[in-house]
Amino acid sequence: MNIFNNCIKRQEKIDSIVETLGIKDIMDKNSLIKDRVVNPSHYVVMLGETSSGKSALINSVLEKKVMIESVRPTTGVVAEVVITDEEDAWSKVCKDGSIIEIEKNEFDNLVVNPTSDIHRLRYRGKSRNEKYTGIRLFDTPGYGSLVDYHEDVLKEFIPEGDFIVYVVSYRVGLNDDDYQFLKYVGEIISDKVEVILAVNMCPKDTSEDNKRIAEIKENVNECIHRD
């Protein structure tokens, strides 16, 4: 039996135990881990304050507009973007573990105004650049706009990421919520997780040695205690 099949068999045994226990927190965590076992892929968690440009960055990777972009807060729930070779599909992952297929207009509405039954939203579809196939991107609410439940959901995903992309607006820089959140991120991620700083909305011809860029980078490094 190969390693993958062995993992699937073990996961089935774990599912049986978790179902018997019936403890919600354990069921939620198992659902996330099971998804990683059954569908191995790179997890990229997009973090940053409201309107920093996380959704726009995801759209640029897909080379199509999947996530809503606006100067106003647009993401009120964790939205999972699964890049596959399949056609577009939208769904909501409910707190009870069920997955319900929905239309694009309902997906857009729930991104901004999530209902109380939602654990996260999910989009599956192609990128026009095949090199991104197999990646899962997690678009997240700005820390200052989180409600309690989705704050817990977000903190559940962060340690599971292979990469953290922290998005900061060039003009705004880091605010108090950024500092607090970055310090928290630095505490809970392992040394194996890569942290990438994306400074968005830069003036034309801005270089890496730009004073503003250097200031943002230094502050982020100080918060997470690494480069």
RORO-352625 format. One record per atom (N, C-alpha, C, O): x, y, z. Coordinates in Angstrom, 1 decimal, padded with zeros to 4 digits. Example, Ala and Ser with C-alpha at 12.3 -4.5 7.8 and 13.67 -1.06 7.14 Angstrom:
BEGIN
- c1,c2,c3
- 013.2,-005.7,007.8
- 012.3,-004.5,007.8
- 013.2,-003.3,007.8
- 014.2,-003.3,008.5
- 012.8,-002.2,007.1
- 013.7,-001.1,007.1
- 012.9,000.0,007.9
- 013.4,001.1,008.0
This chain:
BEGIN
- c1,c2,c3
- 000.9,-001.2,000.0
- 000.0,000.0,000.0
- 000.9,001.2,000.0
- 001.8,001.3,000.8
- 000.6,002.2,-000.9
- 001.5,003.4,-000.9
- 001.1,004.3,000.2
- 000.1,004.1,000.9
- 002.0,005.4,000.4
- 001.8,006.3,001.5
- 000.5,007.0,001.5
- -000.2,007.1,002.5
- 000.0,007.4,000.3
- -001.2,008.2,000.2
- -002.4,007.3,000.6
- -003.3,007.7,001.4
- -002.5,006.1,000.1
- -003.6,005.2,000.5
- -003.6,004.8,002.0
- -004.6,004.7,002.6
- -002.4,004.7,002.5
- -002.2,004.5,004.0
- -002.8,005.6,004.8
- -003.5,005.4,005.8
- -002.5,006.8,004.3
- -003.0,008.0,005.0
- -004.6,008.1,004.9
- -005.2,008.5,005.9
- -005.1,007.7,003.8
- -006.6,007.7,003.6
- -007.2,006.7,004.6
- -008.2,007.0,005.2
- -006.6,005.5,004.7
- -007.2,004.5,005.6
- -007.1,005.0,007.1
- -008.1,004.8,007.8
- -006.0,005.7,007.4
- -005.9,006.2,008.8
- -006.9,007.3,009.0
- -007.5,007.4,010.1
- -007.1,008.1,008.0
- -008.1,009.2,008.2
- -009.5,008.7,008.4
- -010.3,009.3,009.1
- -009.8,007.6,007.7
- -011.2,007.0,007.8
- -011.4,006.5,009.3
- -012.5,006.7,009.8
- -010.3,006.0,009.9
- -010.4,005.6,011.3
- -010.6,006.8,012.2
- -011.4,006.7,013.2
- -009.9,007.8,011.9
- -010.0,009.1,012.7
- -011.4,009.6,012.6
- -012.0,010.1,013.6
- -011.9,009.6,011.4
- -013.3,010.1,011.1
- -014.3,009.4,012.0
- -015.2,010.0,012.6
- -014.2,008.1,012.1
- -015.1,007.3,012.9
- -015.0,007.7,014.4
- -016.1,007.8,015.0
- -013.8,007.9,014.9
- -013.6,008.3,016.3
- -014.2,009.7,016.5
- -014.9,009.9,017.5
- -013.9,010.6,015.6
- -014.4,012.0,015.8
- -015.9,012.1,015.7
- -016.5,012.8,016.5
- -016.5,011.3,014.8
- -018.0,011.2,014.7
- -018.6,010.7,016.0
- -019.6,011.2,016.5
- -017.9,009.7,016.6
- -018.4,009.1,017.9
- -018.4,010.2,019.0
- -019.3,010.3,019.8
- -017.3,010.9,019.0
- -017.1,011.9,020.1
- -018.1,013.0,020.0
- -018.7,013.5,021.0
- -018.3,013.5,018.7
- -019.4,014.5,018.5
- -019.0,015.9,019.1
- -019.9,016.7,019.3
- -017.7,016.2,019.3
- -017.3,017.5,019.8
- -017.0,018.4,018.7
- -016.2,018.1,017.9
- -017.7,019.5,018.6
- -017.7,020.4,017.5
- -016.3,020.9,017.1
- -015.9,020.9,016.0
- -015.6,021.4,018.1
- -014.2,021.9,017.8
- -013.3,020.9,017.2
- -012.6,021.2,016.3
- -013.4,019.6,017.7
- -012.6,018.5,017.1
- -013.1,018.2,015.7
- -012.3,017.9,014.8
- -014.4,018.2,015.5
- -015.0,017.9,014.2
- -014.5,019.0,013.2
- -014.2,018.6,012.0
- -014.5,020.3,013.5
- -014.1,021.3,012.6
- -012.6,021.2,012.3
- -012.2,021.3,011.1
- -011.8,020.9,013.3
- -010.3,020.7,013.0
- -010.1,019.5,012.2
- -009.2,019.5,011.2
- -010.8,018.4,012.4
- -010.6,017.2,011.6
- -011.0,017.4,010.2
- -010.4,016.9,009.3
- -012.1,018.2,010.0
- -012.5,018.5,008.6
- -011.4,019.2,007.8
- -011.2,018.9,006.6
- -010.7,020.1,008.5
- -009.6,020.8,007.8
- -008.5,019.9,007.5
- -007.9,019.9,006.4
- -008.1,019.1,008.5
- -007.0,018.2,008.3
- -007.3,017.1,007.2
- -006.4,016.8,006.4
- -008.5,016.6,007.3
- -009.0,015.6,006.3
- -008.8,016.2,004.9
- -008.4,015.5,004.0
- -009.2,017.4,004.7
- -009.2,018.0,003.4
- -007.7,018.1,002.9
- -007.5,017.9,001.7
- -006.8,018.3,003.8
- -005.4,018.3,003.4
- -004.9,016.9,003.0
- -004.1,016.8,002.1
- -005.4,015.9,003.7
- -004.9,014.6,003.5
- -005.5,014.1,002.1
- -004.8,013.5,001.3
- -006.8,014.3,001.9
- -007.4,013.8,000.7
- -007.0,014.6,-000.5
- -006.9,014.1,-001.6
- -006.8,016.0,-000.3
- -006.4,016.8,-001.5
- -005.1,017.6,-001.2
- -005.2,018.8,-000.9
- -004.0,016.9,-001.2
- -002.7,017.5,-000.9
- -002.4,018.7,-001.9
- -002.5,018.5,-003.1
- -002.1,019.8,-001.3
- -001.8,021.0,-002.2
- -001.1,022.0,-001.3
- -001.0,021.9,-000.1
- -000.6,023.1,-001.9
- 000.1,024.1,-001.2
- -001.0,025.1,-000.6
- -001.8,025.6,-001.3
- -000.9,025.4,000.7
- -001.8,026.3,001.3
- -001.2,027.7,001.5
- -000.1,027.8,002.1
- -001.8,028.7,000.9
- -001.3,030.0,000.9
- -002.3,030.9,001.6
- -003.4,031.1,001.1
- -002.0,031.4,002.8
- -003.0,032.2,003.6
- -002.7,033.7,003.4
- -001.6,034.2,003.7
- -003.7,034.4,002.8
- -003.5,035.9,002.6
- -004.0,036.6,003.8
- -005.2,036.5,004.2
- -003.1,037.4,004.4
- -003.5,038.2,005.5
- -003.2,039.7,005.3
- -002.5,040.0,004.4
- -003.9,040.5,006.1
- -003.7,042.0,005.9
- -005.0,042.7,006.3
- -006.0,042.1,006.3
- -004.8,044.0,006.5
- -006.0,044.8,007.0
- -007.0,045.0,005.8
- -006.7,044.7,004.7
- -008.2,045.4,006.2
- -009.2,045.7,005.3
- -008.8,046.6,004.2
- -008.1,047.7,004.4
- -009.1,046.3,002.9
- -008.8,047.1,001.7
- -007.3,047.3,001.5
- -006.9,048.2,000.8
- -006.5,046.3,002.0
- -005.1,046.3,001.7
- -004.8,045.8,000.3
- -003.7,046.1,-000.3
- -005.7,045.0,-000.3
- -005.6,044.5,-001.6
- -005.4,043.0,-001.8
- -004.9,042.5,-002.8
- -005.8,042.2,-000.7
- -005.7,040.8,-000.8
- -006.5,040.2,-001.9
- -006.0,039.3,-002.7
- -007.8,040.6,-002.0
- -008.7,040.1,-003.0
- -008.1,040.4,-004.4
- -008.2,039.6,-005.4
- -007.6,041.6,-004.6
- -007.1,042.0,-005.9
- -005.9,041.1,-006.3
- -005.7,040.8,-007.5
- -005.0,040.8,-005.3
- -003.9,040.0,-005.6
- -004.3,038.6,-006.0
- -003.7,038.0,-006.9
- -005.3,038.0,-005.3
- -005.8,036.7,-005.7
- -006.3,036.7,-007.1
- -006.1,035.8,-007.9
- -007.1,037.8,-007.5
- -007.6,037.9,-008.8
- -006.5,038.0,-009.9
- -006.6,037.5,-011.0
- -005.4,038.6,-009.5
- -004.3,038.7,-010.4
- -003.6,037.4,-010.7
- -003.1,037.1,-011.8
- -003.6,036.5,-009.7
- -003.1,035.2,-009.8
- -004.0,034.4,-010.8
- -003.5,033.6,-011.6
- -005.3,034.5,-010.6
- -006.2,033.8,-011.4
- -006.4,034.4,-012.8
- -006.8,033.7,-013.7
- -006.0,035.7,-012.9
- -006.1,036.4,-014.2
- -007.6,036.5,-014.5
- -008.0,036.5,-015.7
- -008.5,036.6,-013.5
- -009.9,036.9,-013.7
- -010.5,037.3,-012.4
- -009.9,037.1,-011.4
- -011.6,038.0,-012.5
- -012.2,038.6,-011.2
- -013.1,037.6,-010.6
- -014.3,037.4,-010.9
- -012.6,036.9,-009.6
- -013.4,036.0,-008.8
- -013.8,036.6,-007.5
- -014.9,036.4,-007.0
- -012.9,037.3,-006.8
- -013.1,037.9,-005.5
- -013.5,039.4,-005.8
- -013.0,040.0,-006.6
- -014.5,039.9,-005.0
- -014.9,041.3,-005.1
- -013.8,042.2,-004.6
- -013.1,041.9,-003.6
- -013.6,043.3,-005.4
- -012.6,044.3,-005.0
- -013.3,045.6,-004.7
- -014.1,046.0,-005.5
- -012.9,046.3,-003.6
- -013.5,047.6,-003.3
- -012.7,048.3,-002.2
- -011.9,047.6,-001.5
- -012.8,049.6,-002.2
- -012.1,050.3,-001.1
- -012.8,050.1,000.2
- -012.2,050.4,001.3
- -014.0,049.7,000.2
- -014.7,049.4,001.4
- -014.5,047.9,001.8
- -014.1,047.1,001.0
- -014.7,047.6,003.1
- -014.5,046.2,003.5
- -015.4,045.2,002.7
- -016.6,045.4,002.6
- -014.8,044.2,002.1
- -015.5,043.3,001.2
- -015.5,041.9,001.6
- -016.3,041.1,001.2
- -014.5,041.5,002.5
- -014.4,040.1,002.9
- -014.8,039.9,004.3
- -014.0,040.4,005.2
- -015.9,039.3,004.6
- -016.4,039.1,006.0
- -016.2,037.7,006.5
- -016.7,037.4,007.6
- -015.6,036.8,005.6
- -015.5,035.4,006.0
- -014.3,034.8,005.2
- -013.9,035.4,004.2
- -013.7,033.8,005.8
- -012.6,033.1,005.1
- -013.1,032.5,003.7
- -014.1,031.8,003.7
- -012.5,032.9,002.6
- -012.9,032.4,001.3
- -011.7,031.6,000.7
- -010.6,032.1,000.5
- -011.9,030.3,000.5
- -010.9,029.4,000.0
- -011.0,029.4,-001.6
- -012.0,029.2,-002.2
- -009.8,029.6,-002.2
- -009.7,029.6,-003.7
- -008.9,028.4,-004.1
- -007.7,028.4,-003.8
- -009.5,027.4,-004.6
- -008.8,026.1,-005.0
- -008.5,026.2,-006.5
- -009.5,026.2,-007.3
- -007.3,026.3,-006.9
- -006.9,026.4,-008.3
- -006.7,025.0,-008.9
- -005.8,024.3,-008.5
- -007.6,024.6,-009.8
- -007.6,023.3,-010.3
- -007.6,023.4,-011.8
- -007.6,024.5,-012.4
- -007.8,022.2,-012.5
- -008.0,022.2,-013.9
- -009.5,022.0,-014.3
- -009.9,021.6,-015.4
- -010.4,022.3,-013.3
- -011.8,022.1,-013.4
- -012.5,023.4,-013.8
- -011.9,024.5,-013.7
- -013.7,023.3,-014.2
- -014.5,024.5,-014.5
- -015.0,025.2,-013.2
- -015.0,024.6,-012.1
- -015.3,026.5,-013.3
- -015.7,027.3,-012.1
- -016.8,026.6,-011.3
- -017.8,026.2,-011.9
- -016.7,026.7,-010.0
- -017.7,026.2,-009.1
- -017.6,026.9,-007.8
- -016.5,027.2,-007.3
- -018.8,027.3,-007.2
- -018.8,028.0,-006.0
- -019.6,027.2,-005.0
- -020.6,026.6,-005.3
- -019.2,027.3,-003.7
- -019.9,026.5,-002.6
- -019.7,027.2,-001.3
- -018.8,028.0,-001.1
- -020.5,026.8,-000.3
- -020.3,027.2,001.0
- -020.1,026.0,001.9
- -020.8,025.0,001.8
- -019.0,026.1,002.8
- -018.7,025.0,003.7
- -019.4,025.4,005.0
- -019.0,026.4,005.7
- -020.4,024.6,005.5
- -021.2,025.0,006.6
- -020.5,024.5,007.9
- -019.6,023.6,007.9
- -020.9,025.0,009.0
- -020.4,024.7,010.3
- -020.6,023.2,010.7
- -019.8,022.6,011.5
- -021.6,022.6,010.1
- -021.9,021.2,010.4
- -021.1,020.2,009.4
- -021.3,019.0,009.5
- -020.2,020.8,008.6
- -019.4,020.0,007.7
- -019.9,019.8,006.4
- -019.2,019.3,005.5
- -021.2,020.2,006.1
- -021.8,020.0,004.8
- -021.3,021.0,003.8
- -020.9,022.1,004.2
- -021.3,020.6,002.5
- -020.8,021.5,001.5
- -022.0,021.7,000.5
- -022.5,020.7,-000.1
- -022.4,023.0,000.3
- -023.6,023.3,-000.5
- -023.1,024.1,-001.7
- -022.5,025.2,-001.6
- -023.5,023.6,-002.9
- -023.1,024.3,-004.2
- -024.0,025.6,-004.3
- -025.2,025.5,-004.0
- -023.5,026.7,-004.7
- -024.2,028.0,-004.8
- -023.8,028.6,-006.1
- -022.9,028.3,-006.8
- -024.6,029.7,-006.5
- -024.3,030.4,-007.7
- -023.3,031.6,-007.3
- -023.1,031.9,-006.2
- -022.7,032.1,-008.4
- -021.7,033.2,-008.2
- -022.3,034.4,-007.5
- -021.6,035.0,-006.6
- -023.5,034.8,-007.8
- -024.0,036.0,-007.2
- -024.3,035.8,-005.7
- -024.1,036.7,-004.9
- -024.7,034.6,-005.3
- -024.8,034.2,-003.9
- -023.5,034.2,-003.2
- -023.4,034.7,-002.1
- -022.5,033.7,-003.9
- -021.1,033.7,-003.3
- -020.7,035.1,-003.0
- -020.2,035.4,-001.9
- -020.8,036.0,-004.0
- -020.4,037.4,-003.8
- -021.1,038.0,-002.6
- -020.5,038.8,-001.9
- -022.4,037.8,-002.5
- -023.2,038.3,-001.4
- -022.7,037.8,-000.1
- -022.6,038.5,000.9
- -022.4,036.5,000.0
- -022.0,035.9,001.3
- -020.6,036.3,001.7
- -020.3,036.3,002.9
- -019.8,036.6,000.7
- -018.4,037.1,001.0
- -018.5,038.3,001.9
- -017.7,038.5,002.8
- -019.4,039.2,001.5
- -019.6,040.5,002.2
- -020.5,040.3,003.4
- -020.2,040.9,004.5
- -021.5,039.6,003.3
- -022.5,039.4,004.4
- -022.7,037.9,004.7
- -023.7,037.3,004.3
- -021.7,037.3,005.4
- -021.9,035.8,005.7
- -023.0,035.5,006.6
- -023.3,036.3,007.6
- -023.7,034.4,006.4
- -024.8,034.0,007.3
- -024.2,033.2,008.4
- -023.0,032.8,008.4
- -025.0,033.0,009.4
- -024.5,032.4,010.7
- -024.1,030.9,010.5
- -023.4,030.4,011.4
- -024.5,030.2,009.4
- -024.3,028.8,009.3
- -022.9,028.5,008.6
- -022.5,027.4,008.5
- -022.2,029.6,008.1
- -021.1,029.4,007.3
- -019.8,029.3,008.1
- -019.5,030.0,009.0
- -019.0,028.2,007.7
- -017.6,028.1,008.2
- -016.6,028.8,007.3
- -015.8,029.6,007.8
- -016.8,028.6,006.0
- -016.0,029.3,005.0
- -016.7,029.1,003.7
- -017.5,028.3,003.5
- -016.2,030.0,002.7
- -016.7,029.8,001.3
- -015.6,029.2,000.5
- -014.4,029.2,000.9
- -016.0,028.6,-000.6
- -015.0,028.0,-001.5
- -015.3,028.2,-003.0
- -016.4,028.1,-003.4
- -014.2,028.6,-003.7
- -014.3,028.7,-005.2
- -013.3,027.7,-005.7
- -012.2,027.6,-005.3
- -013.7,026.9,-006.7
- -012.8,026.0,-007.4
- -012.8,026.4,-008.9
- -013.9,026.6,-009.5
- -011.6,026.5,-009.5
- -011.6,026.9,-010.9
- -010.2,027.0,-011.4
- -009.2,026.8,-010.7
- -010.0,027.4,-012.6
- -008.7,027.5,-013.3
- -008.1,028.8,-013.2
- -008.8,029.9,-013.1
- -006.8,028.9,-013.2
- -006.0,030.1,-013.4
- -005.6,030.0,-014.9
- -005.4,028.9,-015.4
- -005.5,031.2,-015.5
- -005.0,031.2,-016.9
- -003.5,030.8,-017.0
- -003.0,030.5,-018.1
- -002.8,030.8,-015.9
- -001.5,030.4,-015.8
- -001.4,029.0,-015.1
- -001.7,029.0,-013.9
- -001.1,028.0,-015.9
- -001.2,026.6,-015.3
- -000.2,026.4,-014.2
- -000.4,025.4,-013.4
- 000.8,027.2,-014.0
- 001.8,026.9,-013.0
- 001.2,027.1,-011.6
- 001.8,026.6,-010.6
- 000.0,027.7,-011.4
- -000.6,027.9,-010.1
- -001.5,026.7,-009.8
- -002.1,026.7,-008.7
- -001.7,025.8,-010.7
- -002.6,024.7,-010.4
- -002.1,023.9,-009.2
- -000.9,023.5,-009.1
- -003.0,023.5,-008.3
- -002.6,022.8,-007.1
- -002.5,023.6,-005.9
- -002.2,023.1,-004.8
- -002.6,025.0,-006.1
- -002.5,025.9,-004.9
- -003.8,026.2,-004.4
- -004.8,026.3,-005.1
- -003.9,026.4,-003.0
- -005.1,026.8,-002.4
- -004.8,028.2,-001.7
- -003.9,028.2,-000.9
- -005.5,029.2,-002.1
- -005.4,030.5,-001.5
- -006.6,030.8,-000.6
- -007.7,030.5,-000.9
- -006.3,031.3,000.6
- -007.3,031.7,001.5
- -007.4,033.2,001.7
- -006.5,033.8,002.3
- -008.4,033.8,001.2
- -008.7,035.2,001.3
- -009.4,035.4,002.7
- -010.3,034.7,003.0
- -008.8,036.3,003.4
- -009.3,036.5,004.8
- -009.8,037.9,005.1
- -009.4,038.8,004.5
- -010.7,038.0,006.1
- -011.1,039.4,006.5
- -010.0,040.1,007.1
- -009.1,039.6,007.7
- -010.0,041.5,007.0
- -009.1,042.3,007.7
- -009.3,042.1,009.2
- -010.5,042.0,009.7
- -008.2,042.1,010.0
- -008.3,041.7,011.4
- -009.3,042.6,012.2
- -010.0,042.2,013.0
- -009.3,043.9,011.8
- -010.2,044.8,012.5
- -011.6,044.7,012.2
- -012.5,045.2,012.9
- -012.0,043.9,011.1
- -013.4,043.8,010.8
- -013.9,042.4,011.1
- -015.1,042.1,010.7
- -013.2,041.6,011.8
- -013.6,040.2,012.1
- -014.7,040.2,013.2
- -014.7,041.0,014.1
- -015.6,039.2,013.0
- -016.5,038.9,014.1
- -015.9,037.7,014.8
- -015.0,037.0,014.3
- -016.4,037.4,016.0
- -015.7,036.4,016.9
- -015.5,035.1,016.2
- -014.4,034.5,016.3
- -016.6,034.5,015.6
- -016.5,033.2,015.1
- -015.5,033.1,014.0
- -014.6,032.2,013.9
- -015.5,034.1,013.0
- -014.6,034.0,011.9
- -013.2,034.4,012.3
- -012.2,034.1,011.6
- -013.0,035.1,013.4
- -011.7,035.3,014.0
- -011.1,033.9,014.4
- -009.9,033.7,014.1
- -011.9,033.1,015.0
- -011.4,031.7,015.4
- -011.1,030.9,014.2
- -010.1,030.1,014.2
- -012.0,031.0,013.1
- -011.7,030.3,011.9
- -010.4,030.7,011.3
- -009.6,029.8,010.8
- -010.2,032.0,011.2
- -008.9,032.5,010.6
- -007.7,032.0,011.4
- -006.7,031.5,010.8
- -007.8,032.0,012.7
- -006.7,031.5,013.5
- -006.4,030.0,013.4
- -005.4,029.5,013.6
- -007.5,029.3,013.0
- -007.4,027.9,012.7
- -006.6,027.6,011.4
- -005.9,026.7,011.4
- -006.8,028.5,010.4
- -006.1,028.3,009.2
- -004.6,028.7,009.2
- -003.8,028.1,008.5
- -004.3,029.8,010.0
- -002.9,030.3,009.9
- -001.8,029.3,010.2
- -000.9,029.2,009.4
- -001.9,028.5,011.2
- -000.8,027.5,011.5
- -000.8,026.4,010.4
- 000.3,025.7,010.3
- -001.8,026.2,009.7
- -001.9,025.2,008.6
- -001.3,025.6,007.3
- -001.1,024.8,006.4
- -000.9,026.9,007.2
- -000.4,027.4,005.9
- 001.0,027.0,005.6
- 001.8,026.8,006.6
- 001.3,026.8,004.3
- 002.7,026.6,003.9
- 003.4,028.0,003.7
- 004.6,028.1,003.9
- 002.6,028.9,003.3
- 003.0,030.3,003.0
- 002.0,031.3,003.6
- 000.8,031.1,003.6
- 002.5,032.3,004.2
- 001.7,033.5,004.7
- 002.1,034.6,003.8
- 003.3,035.0,003.7
- 001.1,035.2,003.1
- 001.4,036.4,002.3
- 000.7,037.6,003.1
- -000.6,037.6,003.2
- 001.5,038.5,003.6
- 000.9,039.6,004.4
- 000.9,040.8,003.5
- 001.9,041.3,003.0
- -000.3,041.4,003.2
- -000.5,042.5,002.2
- -000.6,043.8,003.0
- -001.5,043.9,003.9
- 000.2,044.8,002.6
- 000.1,046.1,003.2
- 000.0,047.2,002.1
- 000.7,047.1,001.1
- -000.8,048.1,002.4
- -000.9,049.3,001.5
- 000.3,050.2,001.6
- 000.6,050.6,002.7
- 000.9,050.6,000.5
- 002.0,051.5,000.5
- 001.7,052.8,001.2
- 002.4,053.3,002.0
- 000.5,053.3,000.9
- 000.1,054.6,001.4
- -000.3,054.6,002.9
- 000.1,055.5,003.7
- -000.9,053.5,003.3
- -001.4,053.4,004.7
- -000.3,052.9,005.6
- -000.2,053.3,006.8
- 000.5,051.9,005.2
- 001.5,051.3,006.0
- 000.8,050.4,007.1
- -000.3,049.9,006.9
- 001.5,050.2,008.2
- 000.9,049.4,009.3
- 000.2,050.2,010.3
- 000.6,051.3,010.7
- -001.0,049.7,010.6
- -001.8,050.4,011.7
- -001.7,049.5,013.0
- -001.1,048.5,013.0
- -002.5,049.9,014.0
- -002.4,049.2,015.3
- -002.8,047.8,015.1
- -002.3,046.9,015.7
- -003.9,047.5,014.3
- -004.4,046.2,014.1
- -003.3,045.3,013.5
- -003.2,044.1,013.8
- -002.6,045.9,012.5
- -001.5,045.2,011.8
- -000.5,044.7,012.8
- 000.0,043.6,012.8
- 000.0,045.6,013.7
- 001.0,045.3,014.6
- 000.6,044.2,015.6
- 001.3,043.2,015.8
- -000.7,044.3,016.1
- -001.1,043.2,017.0
- -001.3,041.9,016.3
- -000.9,040.9,016.8
- -001.8,041.9,015.1
- -002.0,040.7,014.3
- -000.7,040.0,013.9
- -000.5,038.8,014.0
- 000.2,040.9,013.5
- 001.5,040.3,013.0
- 002.3,039.7,014.2
- 002.9,038.7,014.0
- 002.2,040.3,015.4
- 002.8,039.7,016.6
- 002.2,038.4,016.9
- 002.9,037.4,017.2
- 000.9,038.3,016.8
- 000.2,037.0,017.0
- 000.6,036.0,016.0
- 000.9,034.8,016.3
- 000.7,036.3,014.7
- 001.1,035.4,013.6
- 002.5,034.9,013.9
- 002.8,033.7,013.7
- 003.4,035.8,014.3
- 004.8,035.4,014.6
- 004.9,034.4,015.7
- 005.9,033.6,015.7
- 004.0,034.4,016.6
- 004.0,033.5,017.7
- 003.5,032.1,017.4
- 003.9,031.1,018.0
- 002.5,032.0,016.4
- 001.8,030.7,016.2
- 002.3,029.9,015.0
- 002.0,028.7,014.9
- 003.1,030.5,014.1
- 003.6,029.8,012.9
- 004.9,029.1,013.2
- 005.7,029.6,014.0
- 005.2,028.0,012.5
- 006.4,027.3,012.7
- 007.5,028.0,011.8
- 007.2,028.8,011.0
- 008.7,027.6,012.1
- 009.9,028.1,011.3
- 009.9,027.7,009.9
- 010.5,028.3,009.1
- 009.1,026.7,009.6
- 009.1,026.1,008.2
- 008.1,027.0,007.3
- 008.2,026.8,006.1
- 007.3,027.8,007.9
- 006.3,028.6,007.2
- 007.0,029.8,006.6
- 007.6,030.6,007.3
- 006.9,030.0,005.3
- 007.5,031.2,004.6
- 006.5,032.4,004.8
- 005.3,032.2,004.6
- 007.0,033.5,005.2
- 006.2,034.7,005.3
- 006.7,035.7,004.2
- 007.8,036.1,004.1
- 005.7,036.1,003.3
- 006.0,037.0,002.2
- 005.3,038.3,002.4
- 004.1,038.3,002.7
- 006.0,039.4,002.3
- 005.4,040.7,002.5
- 005.1,041.3,001.1
- 006.0,041.4,000.2
- 003.9,041.6,000.9
- 003.4,042.2,-000.4
- 003.0,043.6,-000.1
- 002.0,043.9,000.5
- 003.8,044.6,-000.6
- 003.4,046.0,-000.5
- 002.6,046.4,-001.7
- 003.2,046.4,-002.8
- 001.4,046.8,-001.5
- 000.4,047.0,-002.6
- 000.2,048.5,-002.9
- 000.5,049.3,-002.0
- -000.2,048.8,-004.1
- -000.6,050.2,-004.5
- 000.6,051.1,-004.4
- 000.5,052.3,-003.9
- 001.8,050.7,-004.8
- 003.0,051.5,-004.8
- 003.0,052.5,-006.0
- 002.4,052.2,-007.0
- 003.6,053.7,-005.8
- 003.7,054.6,-006.9
- 004.6,053.9,-008.0
- 005.4,053.0,-007.8
- 004.4,054.4,-009.2
- 005.1,053.8,-010.4
- 006.6,053.9,-010.2
- 007.1,054.9,-009.6
- 007.3,052.9,-010.6
- 008.8,052.8,-010.5
- 009.3,052.8,-009.1
- 010.5,053.2,-008.9
- 008.5,052.4,-008.1
- 009.0,052.2,-006.7
- 009.9,051.0,-006.7
- 009.6,049.9,-007.2
- 011.1,051.2,-006.1
- 012.1,050.1,-006.0
- 012.1,049.6,-004.5
- 011.6,050.2,-003.6
- 012.8,048.4,-004.4
- 012.8,047.7,-003.1
- 013.5,048.6,-002.0
- 013.3,048.4,-000.8
- 014.5,049.4,-002.4
- 015.2,050.2,-001.5
- 014.6,051.6,-001.2
- 015.1,052.4,-000.5
- 013.3,051.7,-001.7
- 012.5,052.9,-001.3
- 012.4,053.0,000.2
- 012.2,052.0,000.9
- 012.5,054.3,000.7
- 012.5,054.5,002.1
- 011.2,054.0,002.8
- 011.3,053.4,003.9
- 010.1,054.2,002.1
- 008.8,053.7,002.7
- 008.7,052.2,002.7
- 008.3,051.6,003.7
- 009.2,051.6,001.7
- 009.2,050.1,001.6
- 010.1,049.6,002.7
- 009.7,048.6,003.4
- 011.3,050.2,002.9
- 012.2,049.7,003.9
- 011.6,049.8,005.3
- 011.9,049.0,006.1
- 010.9,050.9,005.5
- 010.3,051.1,006.8
- 009.2,050.1,007.1
- 009.2,049.5,008.2
- 008.3,049.8,006.1
- 007.3,048.8,006.3
- 007.9,047.4,006.6
- 007.5,046.7,007.5
- 008.9,047.1,005.8
- 009.6,045.8,005.9
- 010.3,045.6,007.3
- 010.2,044.6,007.9
- 010.9,046.7,007.7
- 011.6,046.6,009.1
- 010.5,046.4,010.2
- 010.8,045.6,011.1
- 009.4,047.1,010.1
- 008.4,047.0,011.1
- 007.7,045.6,011.1
- 007.5,045.0,012.2
- 007.5,045.0,009.9
- 007.0,043.6,009.8
- 008.0,042.6,010.4
- 007.6,041.8,011.2
- 009.2,042.7,010.0
- 010.3,041.8,010.5
- 010.3,041.9,012.1
- 010.5,040.9,012.7
- 010.2,043.1,012.6
- 010.3,043.2,014.1
- 009.1,042.6,014.8
- 009.3,042.0,015.8
- 007.9,042.6,014.1
- 006.7,042.0,014.7
- 006.8,040.5,014.7
- 006.4,039.8,015.7
- 007.3,039.9,013.6
- 007.3,038.4,013.5
- 008.6,037.8,013.9
- 008.7,036.6,013.9
- 009.6,038.6,014.2
- 010.9,038.1,014.6
- 011.6,037.3,013.6
- 012.2,036.2,013.9
- 011.5,037.7,012.3
- 012.2,037.0,011.2
- 012.2,037.9,010.0
- 011.5,038.9,010.0
- 013.0,037.6,009.0
- 013.0,038.4,007.8
- 011.9,037.9,006.9
- 011.7,038.4,005.8
